[in-house]
Amino acid sequence: MKTIAEVVIIGGGCMGASTAYYLARNGVRDVVLLEREPMLGMGSTGRNAGGVRHQFSSEANVKLSIESIRLFERFAEEVGYEIDFHQDGYLFLLSNEKDLSDFQRNVEMQRRLGVEVEVLTPSDARRLAPGLEVGGVIGATFCARDGIADPNGVTVGFAKAAQAAGVEICRETEVTGIRTEAGRVTVETTRGTISARTVVNAAGPYARDIGKMVGLEVPVFPYRRHIFITETITPGAGVPASKIMVIDFETTFYFHREGAGILFGMSDPDEPSSYNSAVSWEFLEKITRTAVKRLPALAEAGIAHAWAGLYEMTPDGMPIIGPAHQIEGLFIVAGFSGHGFQHSPSAGRALAEMIVNGEARNFDMTPFSFDRFSRGSHESEANIV
């Protein structure tokens, strides 16, 4: 590992890899990416459901989605790697008047930005997702260009392209401390120290811990989320054949086809913040009671795989992207509240441009600024699953 670089990125998930890629694209190749695990993307990146959607309540997040999904659609051509991107759509099921009204208002905003989103009846929803039960559902929204991509493929694609451009990637290298002096930031690691003018905190659910190393309170908190994948369920046996993502918004239960089985999950509003990523089989029982009401075929399905990962949540459900002005040379890209993977292309590009040029093209980054929390008035994201 070199001891001096122009930029050091802490965190080798999709966000760190994307930032490294776009820095190289902007001519900054003296970059070192630090990852404490043996492989990249082993944290939140490698433990998510792979969903990619336009359907957010925040206009700023929709704009991130528009750019990111355009890149996912041509990822192999532009970055050089396949990501197994299936655009079978996202279907949100709505069971109360407030949610329906909010989503209808969101759809108007999304359409104004050029996103094709439909408002559907419950029977329309059932036709899109065979086997779905829509009892209690009063409406739905659907965007056909939403879909599912491979988080590992995206991360590795960005990382290999960055490496080919000269970026150094150091695995099994844990950050143990950070010092700032004379306009430079020195990062202490288990493999030695490295000094840089710019350091990027892309540590996902551990972003707050990195912030503490320089006396900075970064309001990013980890919350456990579970994912379960069933054994083989034959298409036509009460489950969709496509990879359509179905989300019951009121309960947050969601599912989509994954290989021969069904991937599903749900948030637990009663679980406190922690770094616990062990699977709770007791929670599976709670999910199942909700799941079988929406997809009865799950009642008889065995579980083939299960894992838990960490959402990196901020108080307003919006990410932090940009400089931490309190610490010269420190930038943050974290706190995506469950939608970091899908926004990694646009967020990485925007942050790289902020580092190089002082601002991002085409984006107003104000909703994502670190200092918004001290201002007390800011946009929030309501469509967190």
C-alpha positions in Angstrom: 0.0 0.0 0.0 1.4 3.4 -0.9 1.8 6.0 1.8 0.7 9.1 -0.1 -2.3 9.5 -2.5 -4.5 12.3 -3.8 -7.7 10.6 -2.6 -8.3 7.8 -0.1 -11.7 6.1 -0.1 -12.8 4.2 3.1 -15.2 1.5 2.2 -15.2 -1.0 -0.7 -18.9 -1.4 -1.3 -20.8 -0.2 -4.4 -20.5 3.5 -3.3 -16.8 3.5 -2.7 -16.2 1.6 -6.0 -18.4 3.9 -7.9 -16.7 7.0 -6.5 -13.2 5.5 -7.4 -14.4 4.8 -11.0 -15.8 8.3 -11.5 -12.7 10.0 -10.0 -10.6 8.1 -12.5 -13.0 9.1 -15.3 -12.4 12.7 -14.1 -8.7 12.4 -14.4 -7.9 11.6 -10.7 -6.2 8.2 -10.7 -3.9 8.6 -7.7 -6.7 7.0 -5.6 -6.5 4.3 -2.9 -9.7 2.4 -2.0 -9.5 0.7 1.5 -11.7 -2.3 2.3 -11.4 -4.2 5.6 -12.9 -7.4 4.4 -11.2 -10.0 2.1 -13.5 -9.1 -0.8 -15.3 -5.9 -1.9 -19.0 -5.5 -1.3 -19.3 -7.9 1.7 -21.2 -5.4 3.8 -24.6 -3.8 3.0 -23.8 -4.0 -0.8 -23.7 -7.8 -0.8 -26.7 -8.3 1.5 -29.4 -6.4 -0.3 -32.2 -7.4 -2.6 -30.8 -5.8 -5.7 -33.8 -3.5 -6.3 -33.6 -0.5 -8.6 -36.5 1.9 -8.8 -37.7 5.4 -9.8 -40.5 5.4 -7.3 -39.3 7.7 -4.5 -41.2 10.5 -2.8 -38.2 13.0 -2.9 -37.6 14.7 -6.3 -33.9 14.7 -5.6 -33.9 10.9 -5.1 -35.9 10.4 -8.3 -33.3 12.4 -10.2 -30.6 10.1 -8.8 -32.6 7.1 -9.9 -33.1 8.4 -13.5 -29.4 8.8 -14.0 -28.5 5.5 -12.3 -31.0 3.4 -14.2 -29.8 4.9 -17.5 -26.3 3.6 -16.6 -27.6 0.2 -15.4 -29.2 -0.1 -18.8 -25.9 0.3 -20.6 -23.5 -0.8 -17.9 -21.8 -3.5 -20.0 -21.2 -1.0 -22.8 -19.9 1.8 -20.6 -18.2 0.1 -17.7 -17.4 -3.2 -19.4 -19.1 -5.7 -17.2 -22.5 -7.6 -17.1 -24.8 -6.9 -14.2 -27.8 -9.2 -15.0 -30.3 -6.3 -15.0 -34.0 -7.3 -15.4 -36.5 -4.5 -15.8 -39.7 -6.3 -14.9 -40.9 -3.4 -12.8 -41.8 -2.4 -9.2 -45.4 -2.8 -8.0 -46.3 -0.9 -4.9 -49.5 -2.1 -3.1 -51.4 0.6 -1.2 -54.0 -0.2 1.5 -55.1 3.1 2.9 -56.3 6.4 1.5 -53.3 8.5 2.8 -50.7 6.3 1.2 -52.7 6.2 -2.1 -53.0 10.0 -2.1 -49.3 10.4 -1.3 -48.3 8.0 -4.1 -50.7 9.6 -6.6 -48.9 12.9 -5.8 -45.6 11.2 -6.2 -46.6 9.9 -9.6 -47.4 13.4 -10.8 -43.9 14.5 -9.8 -42.3 11.4 -11.3 -44.1 11.9 -14.6 -43.1 15.5 -14.6 -39.5 14.3 -14.5 -40.1 12.0 -17.5 -40.7 8.7 -15.6 -43.5 6.5 -16.9 -45.4 5.4 -13.8 -49.0 3.9 -13.8 -51.6 4.1 -11.1 -53.4 0.8 -11.1 -56.5 -0.9 -9.6 -56.1 -4.0 -7.4 -57.2 -6.2 -10.2 -54.6 -4.7 -12.5 -52.0 -5.5 -9.8 -53.1 -9.1 -9.6 -52.8 -9.5 -13.4 -49.2 -8.2 -13.3 -48.2 -10.6 -10.4 -50.0 -14.0 -10.7 -50.6 -15.6 -7.3 -50.9 -12.2 -5.6 -53.7 -11.7 -3.1 -55.0 -8.1 -3.0 -57.4 -8.2 -0.1 -57.5 -4.8 1.5 -55.5 -3.2 -1.3 -57.2 0.0 -2.7 -54.7 0.9 -5.4 -51.2 0.4 -6.7 -48.4 2.0 -8.7 -46.2 0.4 -11.3 -43.1 1.5 -13.2 -42.0 -0.9 -15.9 -38.4 0.4 -16.1 -37.7 -0.4 -12.4 -36.1 -3.8 -11.8 -33.5 -6.0 -10.2 -29.7 -5.9 -10.8 -26.7 -7.8 -9.4 -25.0 -5.8 -6.6 -21.8 -7.8 -6.8 -21.6 -7.4 -10.5 -22.0 -3.6 -10.2 -19.4 -3.3 -7.5 -16.9 -5.5 -9.2 -17.5 -3.8 -12.5 -16.8 -0.3 -11.1 -13.8 -1.6 -9.1 -12.1 -3.4 -12.0 -12.6 -0.5 -14.3 -11.2 1.8 -11.7 -8.2 -0.5 -11.2 -7.6 -0.6 -14.9 -7.4 3.2 -14.8 -4.8 3.2 -12.0 -6.8 3.1 -8.8 -5.2 1.0 -6.0 -7.5 -1.3 -4.1 -6.4 -2.6 -0.7 -8.4 -5.4 0.8 -8.1 -6.7 4.4 -7.1 -3.2 5.4 -9.1 -1.8 8.3 -9.0 1.9 9.2 -8.1 2.4 12.9 -7.7 6.2 13.1 -7.7 9.5 11.2 -5.6 12.6 11.8 -5.8 16.0 10.2 -2.9 18.4 9.9 -1.5 21.0 7.5 -4.3 20.6 5.0 -3.8 16.8 4.7 -5.6 13.9 6.2 -3.7 10.9 7.5 -5.5 7.6 7.6 -4.1 5.0 10.0 -4.8 1.4 9.0 -3.8 -2.1 10.0 -1.3 -2.1 7.1 0.3 1.3 7.9 -0.6 5.0 7.3 -1.6 6.8 4.1 -1.8 10.6 3.7 -4.1 12.4 1.3 -5.6 15.8 0.5 -9.0 14.2 0.3 -10.6 11.3 2.2 -14.0 9.9 1.4 -16.1 8.2 4.1 -18.0 5.6 2.2 -18.2 3.2 5.1 -22.0 2.5 4.8 -23.4 1.5 8.2 -20.0 2.2 9.8 -19.9 5.8 8.5 -20.7 7.1 12.0 -17.7 5.2 13.5 -15.4 6.8 10.9 -16.8 10.2 11.7 -16.0 9.7 15.4 -12.3 9.3 14.5 -12.2 13.0 13.6 -14.6 14.1 16.3 -17.5 14.5 13.8 -21.1 13.2 14.5 -22.3 11.6 11.3 -26.0 10.7 11.8 -26.0 7.3 10.1 -27.4 4.4 12.1 -27.3 0.7 11.3 -30.5 -1.3 11.3 -30.8 -5.0 10.6 -32.8 -6.2 7.6 -33.5 -9.8 6.8 -33.7 -11.6 3.4 -35.1 -15.1 2.9 -35.0 -17.2 -0.3 -37.3 -20.1 -0.7 -36.7 -23.5 -2.2 -37.8 -24.0 -5.8 -41.3 -22.8 -6.6 -42.4 -23.6 -10.2 -43.7 -20.6 -12.1 -47.4 -20.8 -12.5 -47.8 -22.5 -9.1 -49.1 -19.3 -7.5 -46.1 -17.1 -8.1 -45.0 -14.7 -10.8 -42.7 -16.0 -13.5 -41.0 -12.6 -14.0 -38.7 -10.8 -11.5 -41.3 -8.1 -10.8 -40.7 -6.6 -7.3 -43.9 -6.4 -5.3 -44.0 -4.2 -2.2 -46.9 -4.1 0.3 -46.2 -0.6 1.4 -48.2 -0.6 4.6 -46.4 -3.6 6.1 -43.1 -3.2 4.0 -43.3 -6.9 3.0 -41.7 -7.4 -0.4 -40.9 -10.2 -2.8 -39.5 -11.0 -6.2 -38.4 -14.2 -8.0 -34.8 -15.1 -7.4 -33.6 -18.0 -9.4 -35.9 -20.9 -8.9 -37.3 -19.5 -5.7 -38.8 -16.4 -4.2 -36.8 -13.8 -2.3 -38.7 -11.9 0.4 -38.2 -9.7 3.4 -39.8 -7.1 5.6 -38.6 -4.4 8.0 -39.2 -4.6 11.8 -40.2 -1.2 13.2 -39.6 -2.5 16.8 -35.9 -3.4 16.3 -33.4 -0.9 17.6 -30.3 0.2 15.9 -27.4 -2.2 16.2 -24.6 -3.9 14.2 -26.3 -7.3 14.6 -26.4 -9.1 11.3 -27.3 -12.6 12.6 -30.5 -14.2 11.2 -33.4 -14.2 13.5 -35.5 -17.2 12.8 -38.2 -16.0 15.2 -38.6 -12.9 12.9 -39.2 -15.3 10.0 -42.4 -16.4 11.8 -43.6 -12.8 11.9 -42.8 -12.2 8.3 -44.6 -15.4 7.3 -47.8 -14.3 8.9 -47.8 -11.2 6.7 -46.3 -12.9 3.6 -48.9 -15.6 3.2 -51.7 -13.0 3.1 -50.1 -11.5 0.0 -48.6 -14.5 -1.6 -50.3 -17.7 -0.4 -47.8 -20.0 -2.2 -45.2 -19.1 0.4 -47.2 -21.0 3.1 -45.8 -24.3 1.9 -42.4 -23.2 0.7 -39.2 -24.2 2.5 -36.4 -21.8 3.1 -33.2 -22.5 1.1 -31.1 -19.4 2.1 -31.3 -16.6 4.6 -29.1 -13.7 5.6 -29.3 -10.4 7.4 -27.6 -7.1 6.4 -27.5 -3.5 7.7 -29.5 -0.5 6.4 -27.5 2.7 6.9 -30.3 5.0 8.0 -30.3 8.8 8.4 -33.0 10.7 10.4 -34.7 11.9 7.2 -34.2 8.9 5.0 -31.9 10.9 2.7 -28.2 10.2 2.0 -25.3 12.4 2.8 -23.3 13.3 -0.3 -20.6 15.9 -0.2 -18.0 17.7 2.0 -18.0 17.8 5.8 -16.9 21.4 5.9 -15.9 21.0 9.6 -13.0 18.8 8.5 -10.9 20.1 5.6 -10.6 17.4 2.9 -13.3 15.0 4.3 -16.2 14.0 2.1 -19.1 11.7 3.0 -21.2 9.4 0.8 -23.3 7.3 3.1 -26.7 7.0 4.8 -28.7 5.9 1.8 -31.4 4.3 4.0 -31.8 1.2 2.0 -31.4 2.6 -1.5 -27.6 3.0 -1.8 -26.9 0.2 -4.3 -29.4 1.6 -6.8 -28.1 5.1 -6.5 -24.4 4.2 -6.5 -23.8 5.3 -10.2 -25.3 8.8 -9.9 -24.0 9.4 -6.3 -20.5 8.3 -7.1 -20.4 10.5 -10.2 -21.8 13.5 -8.3 -19.3 13.1 -5.4 -16.4 12.7 -7.8 -17.3 15.9 -9.5 -17.7 17.7 -6.2 -14.2 16.6 -5.2 -12.6 17.6 -8.6 -14.7 20.7 -9.6 -16.4 21.8 -6.3 -19.8 21.0 -7.7 -21.8 18.3 -9.4 -23.2 18.7 -13.0 -26.9 18.5 -13.4 -27.7 18.0 -9.7 -28.7 20.3 -6.9 -26.9 18.6 -4.0 -28.5 20.8 -1.3 -30.9 18.0 -0.2 -27.9 15.7 0.4 -25.6 18.1 2.2 -24.1 17.2 5.5 -25.0 20.5 7.1 -28.7 20.2 6.4 -29.2 18.6 9.9 -27.9 21.7 11.6 -30.2 23.9 9.4 -33.2 22.0 10.7 -35.3 22.4 7.6 -34.8 19.8 4.8 -36.4 17.4 2.4 -37.1 13.8 3.5 -37.8 10.5 1.9 -41.0 8.7 2.7 -40.8 5.6 0.5 -38.4 3.6 2.7 -39.0 -0.1 2.6 
